Amino acid sequence: MSVRFLRSGVAVVACLIGLIPAAAAADGTNSRVTRDSQAGSYTRYDGSTDATMMDCSINKRAQNEPTVAVDPHNTNIVVAGSNDYCAATVNGDVWAGYYRSTTGGASWNDSLVPGYPDDGSAAGLASPAHGQCGAAGDPTQSFDRSGRLFYGFICFNRAKPVNGSTYVTTYDQDGGHYLRTVLVAQGSPAGQFSSGLFQDKINLAVDQTNGSNSGNIYVAWSRYSGRAANNVVLFSRSTDHGATFSPPVRISPGLGEESFADLAVGPNGTVYLTYRNFAHQKSTSDTISVERSTDGGQSFSQPQVIAQFQPFDSNQFSGNGFGDCGDGASSCPSGFTYSRFASLSAVTADATGVHVVWNGELASGQSKVFVRNSPDGTNWSAAATTLDSVGTGHQYFPDIASADGVITVVFYDSRNDAGYSPSRPTGNTADGRNSGGAVDTFIA
């Protein structure tokens, strides 16, 4: 596949993986999504303001884990989300950011999903998340054919009660009007993350076909069971536009640690799910699995393992098993600094078949993005291939989408890292110094 370089940034990724009409991004320029140095740029769902919105407008805090969706009802409407740390200065922690564009991504209006701790609005006080949890993130979004937007996220506390739970928020009127937030799966009020049940890493897809299951909302996520090695993928669906969700059911085997679910709906309404199986005490291997449902999410096939791979996970570079390494109190024995990353998979489906991407290490230690295709989601006779043969740089965090006969893969790539080595994380020299600008966004 041909590979193109893009400038890094939420806006660029949003434009391409969301497949905005070509005219909207034809000039290839970046559009700033979160305007955090302009008074009044953040507003509540109803256009009003409060202390959190005023601070978010000017405090220049970080955002990460962006998500994006394009409205099939009106393709000039583009929405994005992130873990938005602007909420922390007033509320004490991160919250789910919600950003909307009516200009195909050229300009944006910024907000937060209602329910943050300091939210005194009617919608905020009515949210089931309000008062139950103080930190929200892991955003995932999708529209239905009528312009309803569904925004999934997790919410939790960093101290007892942890309450790690999953929620779905609904915006109607092409994402312009907040409607409600619904609890999908409740976590336990444990005293720490390593105990109790924690619902995490939510992913959401909507049936945008004109078939019998059109409008169905499908949600998958990881349930972590404390220190037990039986983390599983759970699933729920809504058939009433997000008003209610079915009781969660387990759809992964539960043989070890299964996580990072990703969903897609094919043109005939078949639902596809991929996730990663983590190696655990030699009882399981690092693999990528795929499942499918042909009855609108009422049942799923047995998982098919389509890849066994060597993972590219940040904790392998720390020297103490930590996933994040910084400076001072956050430093790691290795001396490297980096933010958390891990190998994961993503899936899309179109008229040509089912397409899955993931990243993993070659024998040299270089992380590459792999792709494997199936004509029907059950026959995986074609071998996996890498996106390219470039011998420098780590590739990771892939995502994939298909529209109008074009498949697009977006991923991070450190081929321009001056300090690159297959044995080191991006952005680090051999003696633990920062190597400068290290990661760019590419599409293939």
Residue, then its C-alpha position, 0 to 999 in steps of 0.5 A: m500500500s502507498v503511505r503518506f505523511l501527515r502532520s501530527g494532530v487530532a484534527v488531521v487524524a479526524c479528517l482522514i479516518g473519519l473520511i470527511p468529504a474531499a473538499a473539506a480537507a483538500d488543502g491538507t491544513n490542520s484545524r485546531v479542534t480544542r481552542d484552549s487560549q480563547a475565552g468563551s471557546y468552551t461552553r456547556y451543552d446548552g451554550s451556557t458557561d460555568a467555572t469549568m468551561m471558563d477554565c477549559s477555554i484558557n488553561k491550555r491543558a492536554q488532550n489524548e485518545p482522540t476519537v472522531a465520527v462523521d454524520p451520514h445524515n449531513t457530512n458537513i457535521v464532524v464530531a470528535g472526543s478526547n480525554d480532556y484534562c482541561a477539566a482537572t483544574v476545577n474538577g480535580d481530574v480528566w473528563a470526556g471532551y466533546y467537540r463538534s464542527t458544522t463546517g466539515g472540520a474547518s472550525w469547531n465548538d468545544s464542550l464536555v459531556p455533561g455530568y462532570p463533578d462541578d456540573g450544576s446544569a440540569a443535564g449534568l445533575a441528571s446524568p447517572a455519572h454525576g456524583q458517582c465518578g470523578a474521571a471520564g475518558d476512553p471516548t468512542q463515537s458513532f452516528d446513526r442514519s438519522g443524525r443521532l450521535f452515540y458517545g461511549f465513555i468510561c467513568f471512575n474514581r482513583a480512590k474508593p469507591v473506584n466505580g469503574s463503569t461504562y456509559v453511553t451519551t446520546y445527542d440528537q439533531d446531528g449531534g447538536h442537542y444533548l439528550r441523555t446519558v445511560l449507564v451500560a455496565q456498573g463497576s464495583p466500589a473497590g478500594q483500588f484498581s487492582s481489586g473488584l470489577f472495572q469496566d474499561k476500554i469501551n468501543l461503540a459502533v452503529d448499524q448505518t445500513n438500511g437493513s432490519n437492524s438499522g440503528n442498532i447500537y453495539v458496545a463492547w468493552s473490557r471487564y477487569s477482574g482485579r488480580a485474577a487473570n480472567n479479563v474478558v470482553l463484554f457486549s451490550r446492544s441498544t435497539d431503541h436509540g440508546a434509551t436502554f441497553s441489554p444486560p452485558v454478556r461475555i463474548s470472549p473465552g475468558l482464557g486469560e487477558e482479553s482486551f482492546a475490543d473494536l467493532a464494525v458493521g458490514p454493509n449487510g448488517t453483520v457485526y464484526l469484533t476484534y480484540r487482543n489476547f494477552a500472553h499470560q504465564k505461558s497458558t495463552s499467547d499474544t494473539i488477535s481474534v475476530e468474531r462475527s454476529t449475523d443476527g444483530g448482536q444477539s449471538f456471536s460466532q466462536p472466536q477465530v485467531i487470525a494472528q499470533f504476534q510479538p507485542f510492542d508494549s510500553n511496559q517492556f521498555s521501563g525496567n519495572g513493568f510500568g507503562d508510563c515513564g517520566d521524570g523525577a518521581s515518575s522516572c523508570p529504571s531504564g531512564f527512558t521517558y514515554s507515554r503509554f502504548a500497546s499493540l492493539s487491533a482494529v476492524t472495518a468491513d465493506a463490500t470487498g470483505v473484512h479487514v483487520v489491522w494490528n501492530g507488532e514487532l518484527a524479529s528485529g524489534q521494529s514495530k510494524v502495522f500488519v493487515r489481514n483480509s477476509p472475503d467474509g469474516t470466516n475465511w482467512s486464507a490470505a496471509a497477513t502483510t505489513l503496510d510497507s517495507v520501510g526499515t526505520g521507525h516504529q509503527y503503532f496505534p493503527d485504526i482503519a476505515s472504509a468508505d466509497g471503495v477506499i480503505t484508509v489506515v491511520f497510524y503513528d510512525s517514528r521513521n523520522d526519529a533521529g534517535y530511533s533504535p528497534s530496541r528503544p521506545t520512540g523519542n529516546t537516545a541510547d543515554g536516555r535523552n529526548s531525541g526531539g520530534a519523534v512521532d508523526t501521523f501517516i495514512a496508507 
